[in-house]
Amino acid sequence: MTLLRHELRQGRISLCIWTAIIASMTALCILIYPEIGSQMSAVSGMFSDMGVFSAAFGMDKLNFGEFLGFFGVECGNILGLGGAFFAALLGIQALAKEEKDGTAEFLLTHPVSRSGILLQKLSALFIQIVILNLAVIAVTLLSVTAIGEQPDPGTLSLLFLAYFLLQLETAAVCFGISAFIRNGGTSIGLGMAALFYFVNIIANLTQKAKFLKYVTPFGYAESADIITGKTINGPYLAVGMAFALLGTAAAFFWYRRKDIR
């Protein structure tokens, strides 16, 4: 467990910064809702008539005049995209940083197997994502209480669950990639998160590209679909979790055989 504690200690500043930014932006969006909520119904109608632009971001399905509709678009993008970037950075740096920073030789001389290293790094990654989401959920509940709103708890829980699973899948896929690279890969991680986001936008634009939702975690974390359907899309989620398991398995398969420089 020494490596697990070291990973958590090493990542605590980054975790605090990302958590503070995402939580504070989410709180700000919620707290300004009473000031602009009465005007959002008209805005909602305008957005719903903007064709493919509205469809790309799911704004044709939501009523901004209702709190959940506003939360799904504004706060959902903050936690979804921001959380994906954070998870991607955690995953892509988990293994590659040891060779980039020259600490791999020191790490591998300790009495811990490579499988043990992978498990502890995965555990640290999971714990940090859990902490981020718990903090954001707590701030959200406090902010919602402060403005006197009472959103449907079931739908709100589904939204947070979808964002959490999105982050786990992104982290797992990047964790798998991390086993194959040697130089940190920050740009690769951020690029993967951005790619997932824009692939979902493309999938929303036309029915012909709908199949792309199977290859992006944003497909099952689409706030408009969750709010209107009161559920997470099962097939998209199943494929997403399969990608997460594949990324994790790839990391275990290759890292245990990899020639560490």
N, C-alpha and C positions, 0 to 999 in steps of 0.2 A: 504493500500500500504506500510505500515511500514515494514511488513515481507518481501515483495518483495525487498525493498531497503536493508534490512538487509542481505538477501540471496546474493544479488549481491555484497554487500560490503564484506561479509564473503568469497565469492569465487573469489574475484578479483585477488589475488596473484596466485592461481592455474590457473585461466583463462589466465593471462599474461604469465605464464611459458609455459603452453601447446601451446598457440598461438605462442609464440616466437620460440619454438622448431619446431613445424610443419611448420610454415611459413619460417623460416630460412633454414630448410632442403629442402623444396620445391624450394626455390630460388637457393640454391646451386646446386641442380640437374639441374635446367634450365640453369644456368650460365655456367655449364661445358659442356653443349650439343655441342656448336660449336667446342670444342676441340676434342670431341670423335664421333661426328655425322658422319663423313666420314668413320669411322671404324665400325659403328654399322650395316651397311648393311650386311657385312660378318658375324658379330655376329648373326644377325637376322636369316640368313640362317642356321647357325649352331644350334641355339636354336629350329628352326622349325622342325629339324630332330631328336629331342631327345625324340620322342614318348610321353608317358604319362606324363613325366616331363614337357614338353612344354604345353601340354593340361591343366595340373593342374593350371598353372598360366596364361593361355590364350596367351602364347607367340607364339603359332603356327598360330595365326590369325593376328599378328601385324608385321609391318615392323619397326624395331628399327632405320632404317636410316631416317625415317620421324619423324618430331618433335612430332606429336600427338601419334605415336606409342611408342616413347620413354617416353613421358609424361604419357601415360596411364599406363605403367608398373611401372616406377620408382616413379613418383610423385603421381600416383594414389594409390599406396600402402602406401605411407606416409600419405596422407590425409584420405584415407579409413580406414586403420588399426589404425593409430594414433587418428583420429577423433572418431572412434568407442570406443577406450579405454577411451578417455576423456568423451564421452557421457555416457558410462556405469558407470563411477565413479560418474558423476553428478546424474544419476538416482538412483543408488543403495544407495547413501548416503542421498538422499533428505529427507526421512522420518525416516529411521532407526537411523540416527545420533542423533535425539532428545532424544531417549531413551538411546542410548549408552553414550551420554555426560551428561545425567541427566538434560536436559533442557526442556523436554516435559511438566513437571508439570508447569513450569514457563510460557511456551508458551500457554498452554491451559487455563490458568487463565485470559488471555486477552479477550476482547470483540470481538472475531472473531470466527466464526463457523469452524468446521473441514473442511467443504467444502471450506470455504474461505482460510484456510491454504493450502489445496491441490492446489487450483487454483493459489495462489501466488507462491507456490513452483514450480509448472509447468511453470508458466510464467518466473520465474527466470532461470529455466533450458533452456527454449526455447531461451531467450534473449542471454544467454551465448554461445549457439551453433551458433546463428546467428552472433554474434560478431566474434567468431573464424573463421567462413567461410568467412565473409566479409574481414577480415584481410588477410586471405590466398589468396583470389581472387585478392585483391589489390596488394599484393606482387607478385603474379603470373603475372599479367598484366604488372607491372613495369619490371619484370625480362625478360618477353618475348619481350617487347619493347627494352630493353637494348641489347639483342642479335640479334635483327633485324628479328625475326621470325613473321609470320603472319598466325597462325593456324586458321582453320575454326571456327568462333565465335559460330556458332550454336552447333557444336559438343562439343566444350569446355564448353559451357553453360550447355549442357546435362550432362556432366561429373560432374560438380560442383553440379548440382541439385541432381544427383543420390547420391553423397557422403553426401549431406545435409540431404536427406531423410533417408539414411542409419543411420546417427547419430541420427536423431529424433526417428526412430523405436527402435534402441538400447536403447536409453535413456528411452523411454516409457515402454519398456518391463522391464527394470531394475527398473523403478519407481514403477511398479506394484509389483515386488518382494520385494521392499523396505518396502512396507506396511505390509508385513507378517513377517519381521525379526526384531530383536531388537539390533543387535550388529554391526552396520556399514556396514558389508558385502562387504568390498573392494575386497576381493579375489573372491567373487561371481560375482561381476560386471566385473572384469578383465577376469574371467573365461568364462563368457557369451560372451564377445566380441571375445575372442580367439576361443571359440567354433563355433560361427557364421562363422569366417574366415576359419577354417579348414573344416567345413561342406561343404563350397563352393568348396574347393579344392577337396574333395572327390567326389562331384557332377560332377566336371570337368573330373574326371579320367575315368568314364565309363557311358554309356548311362543308365545302370540299376540303377544308383544312381542319375539320373538327377532330379528326383522328390524332392530331398533334397534342390534344389534351391528355392522351395516354402517356406522353413522354415528358410532361412537365408537372411538377407538384402543384403549380398554381391552377392546374385543371380542376383538382378536387377542393382547392381552397378558394374557389371563386365565391366571394361574399354574396353576389347577387343570386346565385343558384342556391346557396345554403339558406339565405333569408326567405326566398320565395318557396323553396321546396321543403324547408324544415329538416333537411338531411344532407349528409355528405355523400357524393356520388360514389357508390360502392365499387364499380369496375375501375374507375380512375384511381381510387385509393388502393385497390388491390395491386394494380400494376406499379403504382408508386412505391408501395412497400416492397414489392419484388425487386425494384431497382435498388432500394436501400439495402436489402439483403445481398444483392449481387455486388454492390460496391464494398460492403463489409467483407464478403467472402473473397473478393479479389485482393483486398488488402492482406488478409491472412495467408492466402495462397502465395502471393508474390514476396511479401516482406520476409517470410520465414526462409525463403530461398535466395533472397537478394544478396548480391555481393556489396556489402556496405563499404563505402570509401571513407 
